[in-house]
Amino acid sequence: MKAKSTLNGWFLSVLAVSFWLSSCVPARQFEDMKKKEKDCQDENSKLKSDNQQLGTKNTELSAEVEDLQKRVSGLRKDTAETGNSIRRLTELYNELMKSYDKLLSNNEKLLAGNTAETKKLIAQLSQTREDLQKKEDQLKKDQKNIADTETRLEELKNSLKEREAKVAELQSILNKKDSAVAALKKAVTDALLGFENNGLTITQKNGKVYVSLEEQLLFASGSIIVEKKGEQALKQLAVVLDKNKDINVLVEGHTDDVPISGTLPSGAKDNWELSVLRATSVVKIITKNSTVAPNRLTAAGRGPFVPVETGSSPEVKRKNRRTEIILTPKLDELLKVLETN
């Protein structure tokens, strides 16, 4: 505005001088003055046009800066990549503001006709605009990468929730199983109360109940026929198995490591065969004195190969000669959950 007022004043002064000279100088000189006046008017029009173009460009750049500020403020501040992009944009904005300030400071030079400086500034502004576009493209790329990462994180969170639900379901089933095993142990202990510590022990481990009966409680030496006191214990155990339908029963026969010489009256030729026949005898007593389904029972002989203790003393051999009845709750419900994974 200051430059415009200065030009107008100068123009009026020249005009006044022209009128004054027109009365005092020859016609040729007056024509020269009019030509200079026209040249000044043309120069003034050109300066006005340049000034308007510069103002328009300043407005466009200000609008672009404002748009970039809105885009930057919309990005997530807590994302490292976005933060870096915002800092880069801020630096670029500061550079733009410096260029803008420089443009304003050179406004008078432009009005005075410094076209070389104008071209230089326009080139700087054009370069700044290109840089801004590159930074904006990089911001969009970073924003897309962040969105993709957030999507993957959300998918992982959902997957983790599903797995946690499965684990919770499995844990619930295992807790029920542990409770059932504990209740089963108590029921077996109550049923065999008179036999415990008289050649019979009951333990709970690995989610199973182990009923261990020493040889002296069930069999005479080398025999596969269950003694009366042992048969009574098995009958009482069969009552418990009758009431617990979801229990699988594994009967394992065990012997010491003393080899059998000849053939026993039972027909067993070695300890392994003897252990199998004894386990079978126990299974038959359980099925005979209860309604336990045979498919719930398994008879197995382990011979001398799974001792509870090692050594050659009579006490160690006595402990190894035993029959173990292993009670295992069925895991149908747990298996169904596992199959769905």
C-alpha positions as CSV (number, residue, x, y, z in Angstrom):
1,M,0.0,0.0,0.0
2,K,2.9,2.3,0.8
3,A,4.4,1.7,-2.6
4,K,1.0,2.3,-4.3
5,S,0.5,5.7,-2.5
6,T,4.1,6.7,-3.4
7,L,3.5,5.9,-7.1
8,N,0.2,7.8,-7.2
9,G,1.8,10.9,-5.6
10,W,4.6,10.7,-8.0
11,F,2.1,10.4,-10.9
12,L,0.1,13.5,-9.8
13,S,3.3,15.5,-9.4
14,V,4.4,14.6,-12.9
15,L,1.0,15.4,-14.2
16,A,1.1,18.9,-12.5
17,V,4.5,19.5,-13.9
18,S,3.2,18.5,-17.3
19,F,0.4,21.1,-17.1
20,W,2.8,23.7,-16.0
21,L,5.3,22.9,-18.7
22,S,2.7,22.8,-21.3
23,S,2.2,26.5,-20.8
24,C,5.9,27.2,-20.8
25,V,7.7,24.9,-23.2
26,P,7.4,24.2,-26.9
27,A,4.9,21.5,-28.1
28,R,7.7,19.0,-28.9
29,Q,8.9,19.0,-25.3
30,F,5.3,18.6,-24.2
31,E,5.0,15.5,-26.3
32,D,8.1,14.1,-24.8
33,M,6.7,14.6,-21.4
34,K,3.5,12.9,-22.4
35,K,5.4,9.9,-23.7
36,K,7.4,9.7,-20.4
37,E,4.1,9.9,-18.5
38,K,2.7,7.0,-20.6
39,D,5.8,5.0,-19.9
40,C,5.4,5.6,-16.2
41,Q,1.8,4.6,-16.3
42,D,2.7,1.4,-18.2
43,E,5.5,0.6,-15.6
44,N,3.0,1.3,-12.8
45,S,0.4,-1.0,-14.4
46,K,3.1,-3.7,-14.7
47,L,4.1,-3.3,-11.1
48,K,0.5,-3.5,-10.0
49,S,0.0,-6.7,-12.0
50,D,3.2,-8.2,-10.5
51,N,2.1,-7.2,-7.1
52,Q,-1.4,-8.8,-7.6
53,Q,0.2,-12.0,-8.9
54,L,2.5,-12.1,-5.9
55,G,-0.4,-11.5,-3.5
56,T,-2.3,-14.3,-5.2
57,K,0.6,-16.6,-4.9
58,N,1.0,-15.6,-1.2
59,T,-2.6,-16.4,-0.6
60,E,-2.3,-19.8,-2.3
61,L,0.8,-20.6,-0.3
62,S,-0.9,-19.6,2.9
63,A,-3.9,-21.8,2.1
64,E,-1.6,-24.7,1.3
65,V,0.2,-24.1,4.7
66,E,-3.1,-24.0,6.5
67,D,-4.2,-27.3,4.8
68,L,-1.0,-29.0,5.7
69,Q,-1.4,-27.9,9.3
70,K,-4.8,-29.5,9.5
71,R,-3.5,-32.7,8.0
72,V,-0.6,-32.8,10.4
73,S,-2.9,-32.1,13.5
74,G,-5.0,-35.1,12.4
75,L,-2.2,-37.6,12.6
76,R,-1.8,-39.7,15.7
77,K,0.7,-38.0,18.0
78,D,1.8,-41.1,19.9
79,T,3.1,-43.0,16.8
80,A,6.8,-42.6,16.4
81,E,6.7,-42.6,12.6
82,T,3.9,-40.0,12.5
83,G,5.8,-37.9,15.0
84,N,8.8,-38.0,12.7
85,S,6.7,-37.0,9.8
86,I,5.1,-34.1,11.7
87,R,8.6,-32.8,12.7
88,R,9.7,-33.0,9.1
89,L,6.6,-31.1,8.0
90,T,7.1,-28.5,10.8
91,E,10.7,-28.0,9.6
92,L,9.4,-27.6,6.0
93,Y,6.7,-25.2,7.2
94,N,9.4,-23.1,9.0
95,E,11.4,-23.0,5.8
96,L,8.3,-21.9,3.9
97,M,7.6,-19.1,6.5
98,K,11.2,-18.0,6.1
99,S,10.7,-17.9,2.3
100,Y,7.4,-16.0,2.9
101,D,9.1,-13.5,5.1
102,K,11.8,-13.1,2.6
103,L,9.2,-12.6,-0.1
104,L,7.6,-9.8,2.0
105,S,10.9,-8.2,2.7
106,N,11.7,-8.1,-1.0
107,N,8.2,-6.7,-1.9
108,E,9.6,-3.2,-2.4
109,K,12.4,-4.5,-4.6
110,L,9.9,-6.3,-6.8
111,L,7.8,-3.1,-7.1
112,A,11.0,-1.2,-8.1
113,G,11.4,-3.6,-10.9
114,N,13.8,-6.2,-9.6
115,T,12.6,-8.9,-11.9
116,A,15.7,-11.1,-11.4
117,E,15.0,-11.4,-7.6
118,T,11.3,-12.1,-8.4
119,K,12.3,-15.0,-10.6
120,K,14.6,-16.3,-7.9
121,L,11.9,-16.1,-5.3
122,I,9.3,-17.7,-7.6
123,A,11.8,-20.5,-8.2
124,Q,12.3,-21.0,-4.5
125,L,8.5,-21.0,-3.9
126,S,8.1,-23.6,-6.7
127,Q,10.8,-25.8,-5.1
128,T,9.1,-25.4,-1.7
129,R,5.8,-26.5,-3.2
130,E,7.4,-29.5,-4.7
131,D,9.1,-30.4,-1.4
132,L,5.7,-29.9,0.4
133,Q,4.1,-32.3,-2.0
134,K,6.8,-34.9,-1.4
135,K,6.4,-34.6,2.3
136,E,2.7,-34.9,2.0
137,D,3.1,-38.0,0.0
138,Q,5.4,-39.4,2.6
139,L,2.9,-38.6,5.3
140,K,0.2,-40.4,3.5
141,K,2.5,-43.4,3.1
142,D,3.4,-43.3,6.8
143,Q,-0.3,-43.0,7.7
144,K,-1.1,-46.0,5.6
145,N,1.7,-48.0,7.2
146,I,0.3,-47.1,10.6
147,A,-3.2,-48.1,9.6
148,D,-1.9,-51.5,8.3
149,T,0.0,-52.0,11.6
150,E,-3.0,-51.2,13.7
151,T,-5.1,-53.6,11.6
152,R,-2.6,-56.4,12.2
153,L,-2.4,-55.5,15.9
154,E,-6.2,-55.7,16.1
155,E,-6.2,-59.1,14.4
156,L,-3.5,-60.3,16.8
157,K,-5.5,-59.0,19.8
158,N,-8.6,-60.8,18.6
159,S,-6.6,-64.0,18.0
160,L,-5.1,-63.6,21.5
161,K,-8.6,-63.2,23.0
162,E,-9.8,-66.4,21.3
163,R,-6.8,-68.3,22.6
164,E,-7.3,-66.9,26.1
165,A,-10.9,-68.0,25.9
166,K,-9.8,-71.5,24.8
167,V,-7.1,-71.6,27.6
168,A,-9.7,-70.5,30.1
169,E,-12.1,-73.2,28.9
170,L,-9.4,-75.9,29.1
171,Q,-8.4,-74.7,32.5
172,S,-12.0,-74.9,33.7
173,I,-12.2,-78.4,32.4
174,L,-8.9,-79.3,34.0
175,N,-10.1,-77.9,37.3
176,K,-13.2,-79.9,37.0
177,K,-11.1,-83.0,36.3
178,D,-8.9,-82.3,39.3
179,S,-11.9,-81.9,41.5
180,A,-13.4,-85.1,40.1
181,V,-10.1,-87.0,40.7
182,A,-9.9,-85.7,44.3
183,A,-13.5,-86.7,44.8
184,L,-12.8,-90.1,43.3
185,K,-9.7,-90.6,45.6
186,K,-11.9,-89.8,48.6
187,A,-14.6,-92.2,47.5
188,V,-12.0,-95.0,46.9
189,T,-10.3,-94.2,50.2
190,D,-13.6,-94.3,52.1
191,A,-14.5,-97.6,50.4
192,L,-11.2,-99.3,51.2
193,L,-10.7,-97.7,54.6
194,G,-10.1,-101.0,56.3
195,F,-7.4,-102.1,53.9
196,E,-5.3,-99.0,53.7
197,N,-1.8,-99.4,55.3
198,N,-2.4,-103.2,55.3
199,G,-0.8,-103.9,51.9
200,L,-2.9,-101.2,50.1
201,T,-2.0,-97.6,49.4
202,I,-4.0,-94.9,47.5
203,T,-2.3,-91.9,45.9
204,Q,-3.3,-89.1,43.5
205,K,-0.8,-87.9,40.8
206,N,-0.8,-86.7,37.2
207,G,-4.6,-86.4,37.3
208,K,-5.1,-90.1,38.2
209,V,-5.9,-92.2,41.3
210,Y,-3.4,-95.1,41.9
211,V,-4.6,-98.0,44.1
212,S,-1.6,-100.2,44.8
213,L,-2.2,-103.6,46.3
214,E,0.8,-105.6,47.5
215,E,1.1,-109.3,46.6
216,Q,0.4,-110.4,50.1
217,L,-3.1,-108.8,50.0
218,L,-4.1,-110.5,46.7
219,F,-2.1,-113.5,45.8
220,A,-0.1,-116.4,47.3
221,S,3.4,-116.7,46.0
222,G,3.4,-117.6,42.3
223,S,-0.4,-117.8,42.3
224,I,-2.9,-116.0,40.0
225,I,-5.9,-116.7,42.2
226,V,-7.1,-113.8,44.3
227,E,-7.2,-114.4,48.1
228,K,-10.4,-113.8,50.0
229,K,-9.2,-110.7,51.7
230,G,-8.1,-109.3,48.4
231,E,-11.3,-110.2,46.7
232,Q,-13.3,-108.3,49.3
233,A,-11.2,-105.2,48.7
234,L,-11.8,-105.5,44.9
235,K,-15.5,-105.9,45.5
236,Q,-15.7,-102.7,47.5
237,L,-13.6,-100.9,44.8
238,A,-16.1,-102.2,42.2
239,V,-18.9,-100.5,44.0
240,V,-17.1,-97.2,43.6
241,L,-16.4,-97.8,39.9
242,D,-20.1,-98.7,39.4
243,K,-21.1,-95.2,40.7
244,N,-18.5,-93.4,38.6
245,K,-19.3,-94.2,35.0
246,D,-16.7,-91.8,33.5
247,I,-13.7,-93.6,34.9
248,N,-11.4,-95.8,32.8
249,V,-9.6,-98.5,34.7
250,L,-6.1,-99.9,34.0
251,V,-5.0,-102.9,36.0
252,E,-1.2,-103.4,35.9
253,G,0.5,-106.5,37.3
254,H,4.1,-106.1,38.6
255,T,6.6,-108.7,39.9
256,D,10.1,-108.7,41.3
257,D,13.2,-109.5,39.3
258,V,13.7,-113.1,40.6
259,P,13.4,-115.4,37.6
260,I,10.7,-118.2,37.6
261,S,12.2,-121.7,37.5
262,G,10.1,-124.1,35.5
263,T,6.4,-123.6,35.0
264,L,4.0,-122.4,37.8
265,P,0.7,-124.1,38.4
266,S,-1.0,-121.2,36.8
267,G,0.9,-122.0,33.6
268,A,3.1,-118.8,33.8
269,K,6.6,-119.5,32.4
270,D,8.1,-116.1,33.4
271,N,7.4,-113.0,35.5
272,W,5.9,-111.1,32.6
273,E,3.4,-113.7,31.9
274,L,2.6,-114.0,35.6
275,S,2.0,-110.3,35.9
276,V,-0.5,-110.4,32.9
277,L,-2.4,-113.3,34.4
278,R,-2.7,-111.6,37.8
279,A,-4.0,-108.4,36.2
280,T,-6.6,-110.4,34.2
281,S,-7.7,-112.2,37.5
282,V,-8.3,-108.8,39.1
283,V,-10.3,-107.5,36.0
284,K,-12.5,-110.6,36.1
285,I,-13.4,-110.1,39.8
286,I,-14.3,-106.5,39.2
287,T,-16.6,-107.3,36.2
288,K,-18.1,-110.3,38.1
289,N,-19.1,-108.2,41.1
290,S,-20.3,-105.0,39.4
291,T,-21.9,-103.7,36.2
292,V,-18.7,-102.0,35.1
293,A,-18.6,-102.2,31.3
294,P,-15.7,-104.4,30.2
295,N,-14.6,-101.8,27.7
296,R,-13.7,-99.5,30.6
297,L,-11.2,-102.1,31.9
298,T,-7.7,-102.9,30.6
299,A,-5.5,-105.6,31.9
300,A,-1.7,-105.2,31.5
301,G,1.4,-107.0,32.7
302,R,4.6,-105.0,33.4
303,G,6.7,-107.9,34.8
304,P,9.7,-106.7,36.8
305,F,10.4,-103.8,34.4
306,V,8.7,-100.9,36.4
307,P,9.9,-101.3,40.0
308,V,8.9,-98.8,42.6
309,E,12.3,-99.3,44.3
310,T,15.6,-100.7,43.2
311,G,17.8,-103.1,45.2
312,S,18.0,-106.7,46.2
313,S,16.7,-106.7,49.7
314,P,13.6,-108.7,50.6
315,E,11.8,-105.5,51.5
316,V,12.4,-104.0,48.1
317,K,11.3,-107.1,46.3
318,R,8.1,-107.3,48.4
319,K,7.2,-103.7,47.4
320,N,7.8,-104.4,43.8
321,R,5.5,-107.4,43.8
322,R,2.2,-105.5,43.5
323,T,-0.9,-104.9,41.4
324,E,-1.8,-101.3,40.6
325,I,-5.3,-100.2,39.6
326,I,-5.0,-96.9,37.8
327,L,-8.3,-94.9,37.7
328,T,-8.4,-92.2,35.0
329,P,-11.3,-89.8,34.4
330,K,-12.4,-89.7,30.7
331,L,-11.2,-86.6,28.9
332,D,-13.9,-86.5,26.2
333,E,-14.9,-82.9,27.0
334,L,-11.2,-81.8,27.0
335,L,-10.5,-83.6,23.7
336,K,-13.5,-81.8,22.1
337,V,-12.1,-78.4,23.0
338,L,-8.6,-79.4,21.7
339,E,-10.1,-80.7,18.4
340,T,-11.7,-77.3,17.8
341,N,-8.4,-75.5,17.9
